[in-house]
């Protein structure tokens, strides 16, 4: 059964829903600010501690490994306990851990503190995605998620740009302390928002004797929600192909501009931040266009993800291979515009084709796969290749990963409508 629902079914007013959304947006923004600030600090930390590029990459990968380990248990808390309380606790934890980074004395301590940030961030993407799915109807889901995911490039750009500027003038430790404060404040505010009740895991059963009845979902019913949904499986496999690239770009673009284009560290951080900032347009535009296309083509979401990812692959290949200087930078700016356009449509798929009581768990599964095969590997693989072959050669492998992602999204488009029609219909109730 289709889960499409009318806005009239929502007990929260439009104004209050938007207030909660703003807090969710800010938390995602500060999530990525705290996550990516370290990338523009690499030259300063390397100078102090003599680190290799591979070790610098580990400081980013550490977060994704923690997310990989903790996202499932935290997402179960989101789905079965409380979305707002879990999100608030996570935000406070990752903010405190970011502040601790400012007081570390060696690589091991900094790696440990960065790992703690990942523990706090482990369930935020699944929790925030599930909360937005409950706040807004399905037909607007990709559009709203597009706006929400625009916080990723803003936060990344702020972290990268502010990190370089603050480190240049006051030292790299002050950069960690500065970005830790906002997330802590918003995390405390989130304890007091209203939310919908936890959704019961029930399934409709039709029999000749009793007609249509509800029964509690068994473990195998839950497994089938994920293992028996081809469009979800293919989408989850496509995600890491793209996140391998996006996280690699966020991590190494500053270094690339500095070494290949001979740009000073602070300016290189600002240039890399500008690339990420263009995704501010790409993510909402991707959500809007995919929802608009959905009115005419029922499998528009996976098709749009495939198309936008393929365009990103072509642009990145052209920019890295055939151009340099200003021309290369302009093309990479367009990559920043297109490379996250897939995200709202793809994230919406993970919510569309599963039971509403499993939405956070569904996106947690997506997060595990994308971090295991993509996000956690990108920084260290590119860093290791850079140590051996140079940063130019390392970056040249990224378009291949995008092409593979586009193929998998296209394959998902053949199953999406059938999977959508199997989803259980539920009614939301206030806490």
Secondary structure, DSSP 8 states (H G I E B T S, - for coil): ------GGG--S-HHHHHHHHHHHHHHHHHHHHHHHGGGGGHHHHHHHH---HHHHHHHHHHHHHHHHHHHHHHHHHHHHT-HHHHHHHHHHHHHHHHHHHTT--SHHHHHHHHHHHHHHHTTHHHHHHHHHHHHS-GGGHHHHHHHHHHHHHHHHHHHHHHHHHHHHHH-HHHHHHHHHHHHHHHHHHHTT---B-----EEEEEETTTEEEEEE--HHHHHHHHHT-HHHHHHHHHHHHHHHHHHHHHHHHHHHHHHHS---HHHHHHHHHHHHHHHHHHHHHHHHHHHHHHTT-TTHHHHHHHHHHHHHHHHHHHHHHH--HHHHHHHHHHHHHHTTTHHHHHHHHHHHTS-GGGHHHHHHHHHHHHIIIIIHHHHHHHHHHHHHH-HHHHHTTHHHHHHHHHHHHHHHTTTHHHHHTT-------B-
